[in-house]
Amino acid sequence: LTGKTVLVTGATSGLGLESMRALAGQGASVLGTGRTLAKAREACSGVGPRCTPLELELESLDSVRACSDAVRALGAPLDVLLLNAGIMALPELEQVRGLEKQFAVNHLGHFLLAHRLLDQVKAAPQGRVVTLSSSAYKWAPPAGIEFDNLSGAREYDGNKAYGIAKTANGLFSLELARRLAGTTTTSNSVNPGAVNTNLMRHLPSWQRQIFTPIAKFLVKPVEVGAATQVYVATAPALAAVSGYYFEDCNPVVPGGSMNNAELGQQLWAKSEELVAGYLA
């Protein structure tokens, strides 16, 4: 990866930090984002001199625009855009600009970031967009994306909302792959599996009390959890592979609405509408 540039969102998460270490260790120049510049700097300090911190608060469209402008100002191709950041199973409904927060952060913030940086990814000899989804897409309702309840106001369940957001991640990746067909740029999504990170911090306390003692037997260490996203981001064998969903470094066929191309196109159009004014 010497001479290549990689951007990883969620540098402060276990998966993000481990991915950055692995990528920098292979010679890549890594851009790591955190919700504040201080947090990004702290994360990057654990990676080394190849890591540059950037501030990115995904719930803020202004922050996404500022971060993407900073990356654009570097004037260099972006070989990998690794959309890793996320929040999970908020116990109470929280909204951002009238949208349910998990949808706004996990999907819409990343959608805008990818949209604004896509030209730089396409400028790389073989650019890749890697989006973290999850097997939690199974928690989504039968419709996959409830466009009539993106606010969560009609009814709210933290796991269901997370399932919708992860379905949105998968559909975004699928539709992006369709739009990139015929180019050297690829788009794939990844399920890292159950990983021992702080993503589950919003689980009810009784669930965490039960889960914590047995976690080491049920979940992957971060080094193993990050392996699939690093593999999809770097493996030479995947240079022409696009539009797939990976688990344990292998492509698999997800269920639910994850392969619904029409729904993916509908989500893309709705997402463009929701971030109108920030796309250019």
C-alpha positions as CSV (number, residue, x, y, z in Angstrom):
1,L,0.0,0.0,0.0
2,T,3.0,2.3,-0.2
3,G,2.0,5.5,-1.8
4,K,-1.7,4.9,-1.4
5,T,-4.1,7.1,0.7
6,V,-6.9,5.6,2.8
7,L,-9.6,7.4,4.7
8,V,-11.2,5.6,7.7
9,T,-14.2,7.0,9.5
10,G,-14.6,6.2,13.2
11,A,-10.9,6.3,14.1
12,T,-11.7,6.1,17.8
13,S,-13.7,2.8,17.5
14,G,-12.0,-0.5,18.0
15,L,-12.6,-1.6,14.4
16,G,-11.5,1.8,13.1
17,L,-8.3,1.9,15.1
18,E,-7.3,-1.6,14.3
19,S,-8.0,-1.1,10.6
20,M,-5.9,2.0,10.5
21,R,-3.0,0.2,12.2
22,A,-3.2,-2.6,9.7
23,L,-3.4,-0.2,6.7
24,A,-0.6,2.0,8.0
25,G,1.5,-1.1,8.7
26,Q,1.2,-2.0,5.0
27,G,2.6,1.4,4.0
28,A,-0.6,3.4,3.4
29,S,-1.0,7.1,4.4
30,V,-4.1,7.0,6.6
31,L,-6.6,9.8,7.2
32,G,-8.5,9.0,10.4
33,T,-11.7,10.8,11.5
34,G,-13.1,11.4,14.9
35,R,-16.1,13.3,16.2
36,T,-13.7,15.9,17.5
37,L,-10.2,16.8,16.3
38,A,-8.9,16.0,19.8
39,K,-10.3,12.5,19.7
40,A,-9.0,11.9,16.1
41,R,-5.5,13.1,17.2
42,E,-5.6,10.7,20.2
43,A,-6.5,7.8,17.9
44,C,-3.9,8.7,15.3
45,S,-1.2,8.9,17.9
46,G,-1.7,5.2,18.5
47,V,-1.1,4.5,14.8
48,G,2.0,6.5,14.0
49,P,3.3,9.2,11.7
50,R,1.4,7.8,8.7
51,C,-1.9,8.7,10.3
52,T,-3.4,12.2,9.9
53,P,-6.4,13.2,12.1
54,L,-9.5,14.8,10.8
55,E,-12.7,16.0,12.5
56,L,-15.9,14.5,11.3
57,E,-19.2,14.6,13.2
58,L,-21.4,12.5,10.9
59,E,-24.7,13.9,12.4
60,S,-23.7,17.3,11.2
61,L,-23.9,18.0,7.4
62,D,-21.7,21.1,7.9
63,S,-19.1,18.9,9.6
64,V,-19.3,16.4,6.7
65,R,-18.8,19.1,4.2
66,A,-15.9,20.6,6.1
67,C,-14.2,17.3,6.4
68,S,-14.6,16.5,2.7
69,D,-13.4,19.9,1.8
70,A,-10.2,19.3,3.9
71,V,-9.7,16.0,2.1
72,R,-10.3,17.6,-1.3
73,A,-7.8,20.2,-0.5
74,L,-5.1,17.6,-0.3
75,G,-5.4,17.3,-4.0
76,A,-4.5,13.6,-4.1
77,P,-6.4,10.5,-5.2
78,L,-8.1,8.5,-2.4
79,D,-7.4,4.8,-2.9
80,V,-9.8,3.6,-0.2
81,L,-12.8,5.2,1.5
82,L,-13.6,3.0,4.5
83,L,-17.0,4.0,6.0
84,N,-16.5,2.4,9.4
85,A,-18.1,4.7,12.0
86,G,-21.5,4.0,13.5
87,I,-23.8,4.1,16.5
88,M,-26.0,1.2,17.7
89,A,-29.3,0.6,19.4
90,L,-30.0,3.9,21.0
91,P,-32.4,3.2,23.9
92,E,-34.5,6.3,23.3
93,L,-35.5,8.0,20.2
94,E,-33.0,10.8,19.2
95,Q,-33.5,12.9,16.1
96,V,-31.1,14.8,13.9
97,R,-32.8,17.4,11.6
98,G,-36.1,15.5,12.1
99,L,-34.5,12.1,11.2
100,E,-33.9,9.1,13.5
101,K,-30.3,9.5,14.6
102,Q,-28.9,6.0,13.6
103,F,-30.2,6.5,10.1
104,A,-28.8,10.1,10.0
105,V,-25.3,9.1,11.4
106,N,-24.7,5.5,10.0
107,H,-26.2,6.1,6.6
108,L,-26.9,9.7,5.6
109,G,-23.6,11.2,6.9
110,H,-21.6,8.6,5.1
111,F,-23.7,9.0,2.0
112,L,-22.9,12.7,1.8
113,L,-19.2,12.1,2.6
114,A,-18.9,9.4,-0.1
115,H,-20.8,11.6,-2.6
116,R,-18.4,14.5,-2.0
117,L,-15.2,12.4,-2.2
118,L,-16.2,10.1,-5.0
119,D,-14.3,11.9,-7.7
120,Q,-11.1,11.5,-5.6
121,V,-11.8,7.8,-5.2
122,K,-12.4,7.5,-9.0
123,A,-9.1,9.3,-9.6
124,A,-7.2,6.5,-8.0
125,P,-5.9,3.7,-10.2
126,Q,-8.3,1.3,-8.5
127,G,-10.3,3.1,-5.9
128,R,-12.5,1.3,-3.4
129,V,-15.4,2.3,-1.2
130,V,-15.9,-0.2,1.6
131,T,-19.1,0.3,3.8
132,L,-19.7,-1.4,7.1
133,S,-23.1,-3.0,7.2
134,S,-24.1,-5.8,9.7
135,S,-26.1,-9.0,10.0
136,A,-28.3,-6.7,12.1
137,Y,-30.0,-5.9,8.8
138,K,-32.2,-8.8,9.9
139,W,-33.6,-6.5,12.6
140,A,-35.2,-4.2,10.0
141,P,-38.9,-4.5,9.2
142,P,-40.1,-6.4,6.1
143,A,-40.1,-3.2,4.1
144,G,-36.4,-2.7,4.8
145,I,-36.5,1.1,4.8
146,E,-39.6,2.7,6.2
147,F,-39.6,6.0,4.2
148,D,-42.8,7.1,5.9
149,N,-41.1,6.8,9.4
150,L,-37.6,8.1,8.9
151,S,-38.1,10.3,11.9
152,G,-38.9,7.4,14.1
153,A,-41.8,9.4,15.5
154,R,-44.5,6.9,14.6
155,E,-42.9,4.2,16.5
156,Y,-39.4,3.6,17.8
157,D,-37.3,0.5,18.7
158,G,-33.6,0.9,19.0
159,N,-32.7,-2.5,17.4
160,K,-35.2,-2.1,14.6
161,A,-33.8,1.4,13.8
162,Y,-30.3,0.0,13.8
163,G,-31.4,-2.7,11.4
164,I,-32.9,-0.1,9.1
165,A,-29.6,1.9,9.2
166,K,-27.5,-1.2,8.4
167,T,-29.9,-2.1,5.6
168,A,-29.4,1.4,4.3
169,N,-25.6,0.9,4.4
170,G,-25.9,-2.3,2.4
171,L,-28.3,-0.8,-0.2
172,F,-26.1,2.3,-0.5
173,S,-23.1,0.1,-1.3
174,L,-25.1,-1.9,-3.8
175,E,-26.5,1.1,-5.7
176,L,-23.1,2.8,-5.7
177,A,-21.6,-0.4,-7.3
178,R,-24.3,-0.2,-10.0
179,R,-23.4,3.4,-10.7
180,L,-19.7,2.6,-10.8
181,A,-20.2,-0.3,-13.3
182,G,-17.7,0.0,-16.2
183,T,-15.1,2.0,-14.1
184,T,-12.1,0.8,-12.1
185,T,-13.7,1.9,-8.9
186,T,-15.5,-0.7,-6.7
187,S,-18.1,-0.6,-3.9
188,N,-18.6,-3.5,-1.4
189,S,-20.2,-3.8,2.0
190,V,-18.9,-5.8,5.0
191,N,-20.3,-7.5,8.0
192,P,-17.5,-7.6,10.6
193,G,-19.6,-9.9,12.9
194,A,-20.0,-9.5,16.6
195,V,-16.9,-7.8,17.8
196,N,-15.7,-6.8,21.3
197,T,-16.0,-3.0,20.9
198,N,-17.9,-0.2,22.7
199,L,-20.6,-0.3,20.0
200,M,-22.9,-2.1,22.4
201,R,-22.7,0.5,25.1
202,H,-26.3,1.5,24.7
203,L,-27.6,-2.0,25.6
204,P,-29.7,-2.0,28.8
205,S,-27.6,-2.5,31.9
206,W,-29.1,-5.9,32.6
207,Q,-28.1,-7.1,29.2
208,R,-24.6,-5.8,29.6
209,Q,-24.2,-7.5,32.9
210,I,-25.2,-10.8,31.4
211,F,-23.2,-10.3,28.2
212,T,-19.9,-9.0,29.6
213,P,-18.7,-12.2,31.4
214,I,-19.3,-14.4,28.3
215,A,-18.3,-11.9,25.7
216,K,-15.0,-13.4,25.0
217,F,-16.7,-16.7,24.1
218,L,-19.2,-15.1,21.8
219,V,-17.5,-12.2,20.0
220,K,-14.4,-11.7,18.0
221,P,-11.4,-9.6,19.2
222,V,-11.1,-6.4,17.2
223,E,-8.1,-7.8,15.3
224,V,-10.2,-10.5,13.8
225,G,-13.3,-8.3,13.4
226,A,-11.3,-5.8,11.3
227,A,-9.8,-8.4,9.1
228,T,-12.7,-8.5,6.6
229,Q,-12.9,-4.8,6.0
230,V,-9.1,-4.6,5.6
231,Y,-9.1,-7.5,3.2
232,V,-11.9,-6.0,1.1
233,A,-10.1,-2.7,1.1
234,T,-6.7,-4.1,0.0
235,A,-6.8,-7.6,-1.5
236,P,-5.5,-7.6,-5.2
237,A,-7.9,-10.4,-6.0
238,L,-10.8,-8.1,-5.4
239,A,-9.7,-5.4,-7.9
240,A,-12.7,-6.0,-10.1
241,V,-15.1,-7.3,-7.5
242,S,-18.0,-4.9,-6.8
243,G,-21.5,-5.0,-5.4
244,Y,-20.9,-7.8,-2.9
245,Y,-21.5,-8.2,0.8
246,F,-18.6,-9.9,2.7
247,E,-18.5,-11.9,5.9
248,D,-15.3,-13.5,7.3
249,C,-13.4,-12.4,4.1
250,N,-15.9,-14.2,1.8
251,P,-18.7,-12.9,-0.3
252,V,-22.1,-14.1,0.9
253,V,-25.7,-13.5,-0.3
254,P,-27.6,-11.5,2.4
255,G,-31.3,-11.8,2.9
256,G,-34.0,-9.3,3.8
257,S,-34.0,-6.2,1.5
258,M,-30.2,-6.1,1.1
259,N,-30.3,-7.1,-2.6
260,N,-33.4,-5.1,-3.5
261,A,-32.0,-2.9,-6.3
262,E,-35.2,-0.9,-6.7
263,L,-35.2,-0.1,-3.0
264,G,-31.5,0.9,-3.2
265,Q,-32.3,3.4,-6.0
266,Q,-35.3,4.8,-4.0
267,L,-33.0,5.2,-1.0
268,W,-30.4,7.0,-3.1
269,A,-32.9,9.5,-4.4
270,K,-34.3,10.1,-1.0
271,S,-30.8,10.6,0.4
272,E,-30.0,13.1,-2.2
273,E,-33.2,15.0,-1.3
274,L,-32.2,15.0,2.4
275,V,-28.7,16.4,1.8
276,A,-29.7,18.8,-1.0
277,G,-27.5,21.9,-0.8
278,Y,-24.5,20.0,0.4
279,L,-23.7,17.8,-2.5
280,A,-21.6,20.1,-4.6
